Each structure stands twice: as structure tokens, then as C-alpha cells.
């Protein structure tokens, strides 16, 4: 309808212009915009259905060779097209060879996944992160200058006469602690990595202890353990240089959240008279470490369901180090408490 109305109006306007110029068009303007349809069949269109059409000749099918046909073209892609390897080192933004982003499968830092969304990670994104941001909110009115806390040396405080005019002491640990910046939506504390380490001293006498420790750590972490050798010999402990003495696993991503969820929801509630983690277990940089005895390691469901496979006296203990993005132990404990990790005793920030 719109097309027909447009054609009629355009024809009327053209006829009026022709009358004003005393010119008569050769054909009516309205007929020029009409589409004439013919009833004659087009000879290029097949009248029969494709289901009734006959297939190709048998001789043509037998002689069809796609491999020989491709070789006859003699067209080969350049050898370097499928041999791309991202640069090993980043040489700056002005270097002609730039590494691809970590999300690119050709990147050296590419990690496939995630294949599932751990419940603990989902809880952090939906509940824990907003709560931590609210608890640590610091309001600064417009125009207010925030004075950064000085990270100077520690003065000598006391009535001892030797403290007078004495050179200040260095900070704790012999190094300056990182400055704590106000928590915003960009730096909300979160988990970065979990390291599970097991020292096997009996491996010097019997290598079976090391194999059992590796299998146990691999079962509870869902990742293959890395064996470490002794760097120096310690005669009192019976450690010889070059002998394997421990196993370690570094967890990130899904395995990290699944492991912490098992520790908090399965292992900790089953420990008798469990008070929690000591408040002095931090390293002042946002990393918390605690230990698990062989009896507590045996409480993991992966070991308990197949307990007969592990000799009872060979199940090792483990040290678990939780590394967070926080720069202080106070923020790290706040994050772990929100995830269900209890603490007791004196809290050292």
C-alpha cells in the first residue's frame, strides 16, 4: 500500500510539472512505477523437486579424489602461519613484538576455564566483597587532604637512660611494611593463592613415606604435587643434600576455592576442641599460615573414603598458607573470617 501510494503521488507531481511546462510525457507517470508480473515460467528454474532429481554419474563419483585435486592446485600456506609463539619476555609497550592478552589461547599465560563457578567464589562476589567494602568505607569530604601515615623508624620508649638520644630502631622484620591504602571497589581483599606444603622427614630412611605424602596431598588438592630436594645437609636432623624431603602444591582459581571450602566446612568442624587459627599466624603482609596434623589430614573426604589405600602411620601433616591481596594481617583475617575461618588469641596487626 505504501509503495502504491508513493507511486501515485510521484506520478501526480510529475504530470503537474509537465503541464506547467507545456510538455506532455510519452507515457503516464503512474505506469512507469508499476511492476509488471509475467505468467511465463523462467527456463532456468527447475520444475521438478530436488528429491526426485537423479544423482551424479557413478563414473564421476569413482574418479572424484579431493586430495589429488588439492595437490594439483599447488597452493601452500606460509610455513610461519601456524608456528606463532608469543614472546617470552615483555620488552615494553614500544617494542614491535607485543605479547597477546592472557585471554588469547596463544598466550603463554592462558589458562583454560573456568569450567564451573565455585560456591565460595560466588559468595565472595555477591556478599563478602560488598560487605568488606561497607565495613572499611572512609568518607572524605570534597577538598579534604588525607595525610598518609608515616612509616618511619620506631623510637625507643622507656625510662632507661640509654634510650635518650639513641638512633631509632628499624621496623619489625628489618624492612618497611607496605602502606595500607583505603579500600575501594578496585582493591577489595580477595584470595590469590593457597600453598599446601608437607615436610616428610622419614623420607631419608624410607622413600615410601614420600610417595604416600605425594598421593595424599594430590588427593586433597586435586593437583599433582611437586617434590623438593634438600639444598643443604643438616646432620642433627638427618637431612642429606640432594635427597627429596618435601612436597608442595600451589592452588589457584577453582581448586583454591574448593580446597578452602573443604577445610572450613568439613575438616574444621570435625576437629575435637578446635579453637581456631592463632591470631599471630600472619606475616604482616596479608598471608595467613596454619598447620594440619596427620589425623586432621585424614579427615578430608578424599582420604577418608579410601582410607585403606594409605598406611595410617604414613599419612603426613601439612602446612597451609593462604595468600590474599590484602597488605595487612587485619584485612586478611577480616576476609577469612567472612569465609568461616575462626581465629583465637591475641591478634597482631
N, C-alpha and C positions, 0 to 999 in steps of 0.2 A: 504494500500500500504506500509506503514512504517513497519507494522508487518511482511508482506511477505518478504520485502527486508531484514529485520533483520534476519529472519529465514534462508534465502538463504545464507547470509554471514556467519552466525554461522555454518551452515552445511558445507560450503566450508572450513572453518578454521578447523573444526574437522576432515574432510576427509584428509586434508593435514597433520595434526598431526599424524593421524593413518598410513598414507603411510610412513611418516618419521620413524615411529617406527615398520614398517613392520607388522602392525596389521590391520585387516580388520574388520570394525564394523558389528555387526549382522544385523542391519537394516540401510537403508540410513538415514543420519542425517537430510535430508530435510523432510522426512516423520515424524520424531519424533516431529517436531514443528507444524504439521498441526492439525487443529481442525476438527474432523470428525463429520458431522451432520447426524442424522438419520431421516428418514421419518416416523418412527413408533410413534404413539401417546402415550403420557405418561398416564398410567391408573389413576394417581392422579389428572389430570386436568379435570375439568368438561367440557363436550361438549355443554351443554345447557346454555343459557343465564340466568343470575340471575333473570331477570324479569319473566321468565317462571317457575322458581322453586317454589315448594309448600312451604307454611309456616309451622311453628311448630304445633304440635298437640294441639287441644283445651284443652285436659286434662292437658297438660304441662303448658299451659298459665294460667289456673284456679288455679293450685297448686303453681304458682310462687309467692313467698312472699319475697321481698327483705329485709324487716325489720326483719322478723324472721331469714332469712339467715345471716344478720349481727349480730344479737344477739347470734346466735349459735357459732360464732367464738370466742366470749368471749375475744376479744381484745379491750382494752380500753387505750386511750392515757393518759399520766400522767396528773394529775389534775392541775399542775403548768404550763402547756404549754401555755394555753390561759389566764392566770391570771397575765401576766407580767405587772409590773408598774415601770416606770423609777424612779430612786432615786430622792427624793425631794431636797436634798442638794448636792452640788458638794464638795466632800471631798478631792480633789486633784488628780493629774494625777497618783499617785501610788496606789490609793485605788482600790480594786478588782472590785467594782461595779461602772462602768462608765456610765453616762447618754448618751443616744443616741443623735445624732445631731438633731438640730431643724427641719431639713427636714424630719425626720422619723416620721410617723404618731403616733408612740407610745411615742414620746417625749412630755413632759409637755409644751414645748414651741412651739409645732407645730401649725401653722396657715394655714388652707387650702387656696388655691389660688396661685397666682392671677387668677381671672376669667376674667378679662379684663385689658387692658392697658390704663390708663387714658391719655388723650392728653397732660396734663400738665407734667406728669412724662416723657412721651416720648419726649417732647420738652426739658426737662432738660437733658436727656441723650444724645440727638443728637445735641443740640445747646448751651444751657446755660452752661453746665459743661465745654465744650471746651473753650467757651468764658471767663469764670471766670478763668480758668487755664492760658489763654493767658494774661489776664489783670494783674494777680498777679505774673507773672513769674519774678523771680530774678536770674540773671545769676551770677554764682560763678565760676571763672576760676579754673582750677586744681591747688591744692596747697594753695588756699586762705583759711584763717581761718576766720570763721564767728563768730564775737563776739556777744554773746547774750546780749540783752538789760537788764540792771539790774532792778529788781522790788523792789527797796528799799523803804525807808520811804520818805515822802515828806518834804523838808526843808521849813523853814519859810522864806518867801521872802517879803521884805518891809523895810521901813525906821524906823519902830518902834524900839526903843531901847530894848524893851523886847524880840525881836526876836533874839538878839545876844546871842550865846552860849546856845540856847534853844534846848531841845530834839526834834528831828524831829517828825512830825506828822505821824500818821498811815495812810495807804492808804484809799481811798474813800470806804465807806461802812464798814470800820473796818476789812477788810480782803484783802488778796493779790489776785489780779486778775490773771487768768490763763495766762501763757506765750503764745504768738501767734507764732506758728511755720510757716515756709514758706509753702505756699500752693503747694501741688504736686498732681499728679493724684490719690493719695491714700486718701487725705483728702479734696477734693473739697467740699465746703459747700453745704448742701442739707437739706431738711425738715426732721425733726424727728417726730414731734407730734404737733397737734393743740388741744388746750383745749378751750372749749366753756363753760363759766360759767354765770349763771343768778341768781342774788340775788333777792328774792321775799319777800319784807318786809311786804306786805299786807297779806301774808300767816298766820300771827299771828291772824288776825281777821277773815279771810275767807279762808278756805282750797281750795276753787275753783281757786284762783289765782295760787296756786302751781300746780294744775292739768293742768291748761291751759299752764303754763310755761313749764312743762314737755312735753306736747304734741307738743308745738311749737318747742322746742329745738330738740326733737326727729325727727320732720318732716324735719327740715333744715339740720340735721346732718346724718340722716339715721342710727341712733344708739340710743338705749334706754338710757335715762338719769338716772343718779344716784342722789338720794336725800341725802342731808346733813342736819344734825341737829346742832343746836346751842350748842357750848361747854360751854358757859358762858352766864349769864344773864346780859343784858345791859338795865337799866331802862330808860335811856333817849331815846333810840331807840325802846323801847317796845319789846325787844328780851328776850325770856324766854329760859332757859336752857332745852335742850332735845326736843325742838319743831323744825320741819323741816322748813328751811328758804331759801334753795337754791338748784339748780340742776346743775349738771356738766356732761360733755361728753368729753372723751378723744378720739381723732381720730388719726388713723394711717393707712398707706397703701392707698388703693384705696379711702376710704371715706375721707381721709385727702386731697388728691389732688382734688377730686370732690368738696369738700366744698370750698377750696380756689379758685378754678376756678369760682364757682358761685359768690363768693364775689367780685372778681376782674372784671368779665365780665358782671354781672347782677346788683349787688347791688350798687357798687361804681359809675358807670355811671349815675344812676338814682337819686343819692343824689344831692339836689339842693345846689349850691355854695360849692361843696366839694373841699377842698384844698388838702387833703391827710391825712396821719398819721403824728403826731408830731415827729420831729427829736429827741426829748428827751424821747421817749417812751420805750427805751431799758433798760435792767438791767445790762449792761456791760458784759454779758455772752453770747450774741448771741440770746437772746429771745426778741421778739417784741410783745407789747400788745396794743390793741386799743379797743374802745367801739362802740357799735351799739345801737342807741335809739330804742324805740318800733316802731316808724314809719319806721325806716330802716330795722328792723327785718321783718316787714310786707311786704317788697319788695321782699323777697325770693319767687321764683316761687311756692314752695310747699305750702306756706301760702296764696299767692295771688290767686291761682287757687281755693282754698276752703276757702275764707276769711270769709264766713258766719258761718263757724263752730267755729271760735274763736271770743269771745266777744272783741270788739275794745278796751275797756278800760282795758282788762286783758292781752293783748299781752305784754310780758316782753321785757326789754332790755337785752343786753348780753355783756360780755367782752370776747374777743378773744385773746388768747395768742398763738403766733406762735413760736415754739421751733425749732431751727436749730442746726446743728452740728458745726457751727462757734463758736469761742471763743471770738469774739469781735462784738460790735454792727455795726461797719463799714462793716465787711464781711456779716453780716446778712442783713443789708439794701441793700448791693450790690446784694445779692441773690434775695430778694423780689422785688427790682426794675426791675430786669431782668424778673420777672414773672408778672409785671404790677402793682405792689403796689406803689402808689406815696407817697412822703414824702415832708414835708414843714417845714420851720422854721430853727432854729439853730440845727445843727447836733452834737450830743455829742457822741464821740467815747469811 
